[in-house]
Amino acid sequence: TAEAKFLYDDGWGGVVNCGCSFNEGTQHCDNQYPNCPAFSDPGLNFGNGFYNDHHFHYGYMIYAAAVVANYDLSWGRTYFEQVLALIRDIANPSIHDRYFPAFRQKDWFLGSSWASGIATLGGQPYLNGRNQESSSEAIHACKFLV
């Protein structure tokens, strides 16, 4: 029933949000899928359609889902696949997964996470790696994956 749905992006292999062109007057989105403004506007939804901050934002969702599932086993069984898709988006450990890349948010060579995803500044990558501005949120996301 969400107006701005999460979708699987087969181009980059991840879970992204369609985005909402919010109308203050009607208090609803002016768009519906397949019209997804988040795929063309890197500023919408904090750049979710461009894989920006996925591990930060999805980490909170994964943690909340774990807490709810701990107290409501039926809910956990019902939404297991959706939560697993968020986990696979940010920290898929399998190099054999055809749908999600392994460790999308982690750069093992730079030793940090990638916060900015595929977004650029003026067509150029961020100069400071991938704009990992919140190590605490990155650690938070990883903590709740185990």
Protein Blocks (a to p, Z undefined) as FASTA:
>chain_A
ZZbdcdddfknopaddebjaddfklopafbdcfbdfklmmmkgghhmmnopaklmmmmmm
mmmmmmmmmmmmmlmmmmmmmmmmmmmmmmpcbfkbmkbcchklbcfknopacfklmace
ehiacfklnopablklmmmmmmmmZZ
